[in-house]
Amino acid sequence: MEKIRNCVYELRPLMFMVTVQVVFASANVLFKLAANDGMSLRVIVAYHFVFATVFMVPLALIVERKKPKLTWTVLLQAFLCGLLGGSLSQNLYLESLALASATFASAMFNLIPAVTFVLAVAFR
């Protein structure tokens, strides 16, 4: 029994990675179905941000209770990061998902770390 428990304990990272990939692929398929049914891609992005906010705000309020207060500089940087990093990338990703297949979009999304590495090596 102890041997099985150790095996399952060692396989937890693998099981977690497989679970994340299954959830990500399921989300791609659902986004593709919603886009094919005529739902606006901007609305999908808005729902994405609303659900993320509902989940993250209570968590941030609990964990970051004793941290320094927000300054205008931090608030401006967070706004720009959300506008350019979150909103733009989500809109472009969903537009590409609507124009291509969910398989192709997943493959391109999984190539982001490799492209980032190549760019980092090229521009260092």
N, C-alpha and C positions, 0 to 999 in steps of 0.2 A: 504494500500500500504506500509506503514511504517513497518507493522508486517512482510510482505513478505520479505522486504529488510533486516530486522534484522535476519530473519531465514536464508536467503542466506548468510549473512555475517558470521553467526555462523557456517555454514556448509562449509565454504571455506577450512579449514584444511582437512576435510574429503574428499572433492572433489579433493583436490590436492594430497592426499595420494592415492586415487583410480586412478587418472590419472597417477601417477608415476608407480604404479603397472601394469597398462595396457601397458604403454610404455615399461617397463621392460620385460613383457611377450611377447610383440610383437618382441622385439629385440632378445629374446631367440629363438623364432620360426624362425626368419630370419637367425640367426646364424646357427641353426640346418639345415635349408634348404640349406644354402650355403655350409655347411660341407658335407651334403649328396650328393650335386651335384659335389663334388670333389675339391672344393676350399681349398687351403692350410690354415690350421688354423693359421699359422704364418703370412700369408698375412692379415687375418681378424684382428689379433692383431695389425699389422702395420697400417692398415686403421683406426682402433679405435684410436690409438695414434696420427695419422696425423690429424684426424678430431677434436680431443680434443685440440691439439696444435693450430690449426687454430682458434678455438673458444676462447681459454684461453689466448693466448699471447696478442692480442689487449686489452682484458679486464685487464690483469695484468699491461700492460704499462700505461693504463689510471688511474687505481685505485692506483697503487703502485709508482706513479711518484716521490713522495717526500720521499721515504723510503731510508734507507742506501743502499749503493752499495753491490754487491755480493763480497764475499771473497772466497778464494780457499776452505776454510773449509766448508762453506755453499754450495758451488758448488759440492764438493765431497759428502757431505751428501745427497744432492738432487739427485745426480746420483745413489748412492747406494739405496736410497729409491725408485727411479723409476725402477731400475733394479730388485730389490728383491720384492718390494711391488706391483709394477704395472705389469711389464712384466711377472714375474713368475706366479703370481696369475691369470692373464688373460690367459696365455698359459695352465695352469692346468685346469682352468674352461672350456675353449673351448674344451680341450681334453676330459674332462668328459662329456660335452654336446654331443660330437660326439659319445661317447660310450654308453650313456644312453638317456633317453627321455628328452624333454624340460621341462616337468612337474616335473620330478625328480630333474633336475638341479635347477629349480626355488625353489623347496622345500628345497633343501640343502643350497642354497644361503640365504634363509630366516632364516635358523637355525644358521647362523654365530653369531648374537648377543647373542643368548642363550648359545652357546658353549663358547664364549668369557667370559660371566659372570661366567659360571661354572669353567673355568680355572682360572679366577681372584680370585674366592673364594677359590679354592683349593690351589693356590700358594701364598696366602697373608701371 
